[in-house]
């Protein structure tokens, strides 16, 4: 019995994997940059917690767009299907979305009323942000590659 290509299932799986991987990577990079000791982190100097949203937003969105897109493009080719969008456009769109979200968080962190945040809630936020951004960018990328197929499945 041949295995049926199910784009909805593939999308759900890739989103879940991306969210989990980016949550773990966010934890690891936070621990490398800020450590895991409970302490206050300044939004500006010397800790520059707010600025850390930029590299996180760009890298999470890049990897969450690129890797699942490469995987799904390979699966589409095996099924004899052509991706609906080019890889460069898909990845660029994801990275721009990640950069936009990072800039919003950077502005809120620097211009908001809070000048410092406790490290453990900051860690939890960064893990959540990494997971949510990974999930969203993976969805954005994959629905750009296979939009018609997803709409047919929903109908």
LINPE-V999149 format. One record per residue. N is the residue number from 1. RES is the residue in one small letter. PHI is phi in radians with two decimals (NA if undefined). PSI is psi in whole degrees, 0 to 359 (NA if undefined). OMEGA is omega in radians with two decimals (none if undefined). Layout:
n=(N N)
res=(RES RES)
phi=(PHI PHI)
psi=(PSI PSI)
omega=(OMEGA OMEGA)
This chain:
n=(1 2 3 4 5 6 7 8 9 10 11 12 13 14 15 16 17 18 19 20 21 22 23 24 25 26 27 28 29 30 31 32 33 34 35 36 37 38 39 40 41 42 43 44 45 46 47 48 49 50 51 52 53 54 55 56 57 58 59 60 61 62 63 64 65 66 67 68 69 70 71 72 73 74 75 76 77 78 79 80 81 82 83 84 85 86 87 88 89 90 91 92 93 94 95 96 97 98 99 100 101 102 103 104 105 106 107 108 109 110 111 112 113 114 115 116 117 118 119 120 121 122 123 124 125 126 127 128 129 130 131 132 133 134 135 136 137 138 139 140 141 142 143 144 145 146 147 148 149 150 151 152 153 154 155)
res=(x x x x x x x x x x x x x x x x x x x x x x x x x x x x x x x x x x x x x x x x x x x x x x x x x x x x x x x x x x x x x x x x x x x x x x x x x x x x x x x x x x x x x x x x x x x x x x x x x x x x x x x x x x x x x x x x x x x x x x x x x x x x x x x x x x x x x x x x x x x x x x x x x x x x x x x x x x x)
phi=(NA -1.23 -1.41 -1.42 -1.28 -2.10 -1.11 -1.13 -1.12 -1.05 -1.07 -1.05 -1.14 -1.13 -1.13 -1.12 -1.11 -1.09 -1.07 -1.15 -1.10 -1.24 -1.15 -1.13 -1.11 -1.11 -1.06 -1.11 -1.20 -1.05 -1.14 -1.24 -1.41 -1.92 1.40 -1.92 -1.21 -1.25 -2.83 -1.33 -2.00 -1.35 -1.11 -1.68 -1.20 -1.50 -1.40 1.00 -1.00 -1.06 -1.19 -1.18 -1.17 -1.13 -1.12 -1.13 -1.07 -1.21 -1.22 -1.09 -1.16 -1.09 -1.23 -1.27 -1.62 -1.27 -1.10 -1.10 -1.12 -1.10 -1.09 -1.23 -1.04 -1.10 -1.16 -1.11 -1.10 -1.08 -1.49 1.38 -1.87 -1.86 -1.03 -1.35 -2.46 -1.31 -1.06 -1.04 -1.16 -1.08 -1.18 -1.06 -1.09 -1.11 -1.15 -1.11 -1.13 -1.13 -1.13 -1.07 -1.14 -1.15 -1.15 -1.11 -1.14 -1.05 -1.10 -1.08 -1.20 -1.41 -1.71 -1.31 -1.31 -1.62 -1.75 -2.62 -2.45 -1.14 -1.13 -1.24 -1.11 -1.10 -1.07 -1.06 -1.13 -1.14 -1.12 -1.09 -1.11 -1.06 -1.15 -1.14 -1.17 -1.06 -1.03 -1.16 -1.21 -1.14 -1.08 -1.03 -1.13 -1.27 -1.25 -1.30 -1.36 -2.31 -1.13 -1.08 -1.15 -1.21 -1.19 -1.12 -1.16 -1.28 -1.27)
psi=(118 149 128 136 119 97 327 316 317 316 312 317 313 323 315 316 315 315 316 314 316 332 314 315 324 319 312 314 324 315 326 320 314 346 174 2 141 116 162 143 127 138 317 216 152 344 325 44 318 321 339 345 329 304 324 313 317 313 318 313 324 307 325 340 316 304 309 327 317 318 312 323 320 318 321 317 320 329 358 21 154 131 145 344 155 151 317 316 318 312 317 319 316 316 320 321 317 319 318 316 322 320 322 313 321 312 316 319 320 326 350 176 348 127 343 161 146 143 324 316 326 318 314 319 316 323 314 318 315 316 313 318 319 315 310 316 325 316 314 314 311 326 339 328 325 50 315 321 322 322 323 321 323 332 NA)
omega=(-3.11 3.10 -3.13 3.08 -3.10 -3.07 3.12 3.11 3.10 3.11 -3.14 -3.13 -3.12 3.09 -3.14 3.12 -3.14 3.13 -3.12 -3.13 -3.11 3.02 3.13 3.12 3.09 3.07 -3.11 -3.12 3.06 -3.11 3.09 -3.07 -3.02 -3.06 -3.12 3.11 3.10 3.14 3.07 3.08 3.12 3.09 3.07 3.13 0.03 -3.05 -3.13 3.13 -3.10 -3.11 -3.12 3.09 -3.10 3.13 3.12 -3.12 -3.13 -3.06 3.12 -3.11 3.10 -3.08 -3.14 3.07 -3.02 -3.01 3.11 3.11 3.11 3.13 -3.08 3.08 3.08 3.13 3.11 3.13 3.11 3.13 -3.12 -3.11 -3.14 3.09 -3.08 -3.10 3.09 -3.09 -3.12 3.14 -3.14 -3.12 3.14 3.12 3.12 -3.13 3.09 3.08 3.11 3.11 3.11 3.14 3.13 3.12 3.08 3.13 3.08 3.14 3.12 -3.12 -3.09 -3.06 -3.13 -3.08 -3.08 3.13 3.07 -3.11 3.08 -3.01 -3.09 3.00 3.09 3.10 3.13 3.13 -3.12 3.08 3.12 3.12 3.12 3.14 -3.12 3.13 3.08 3.11 -3.07 -3.12 3.07 3.10 3.13 -3.12 -3.03 3.08 3.02 -3.14 -3.03 -3.05 -3.12 -3.12 -3.14 3.13 3.11 -3.14 -3.08 -3.07 none)
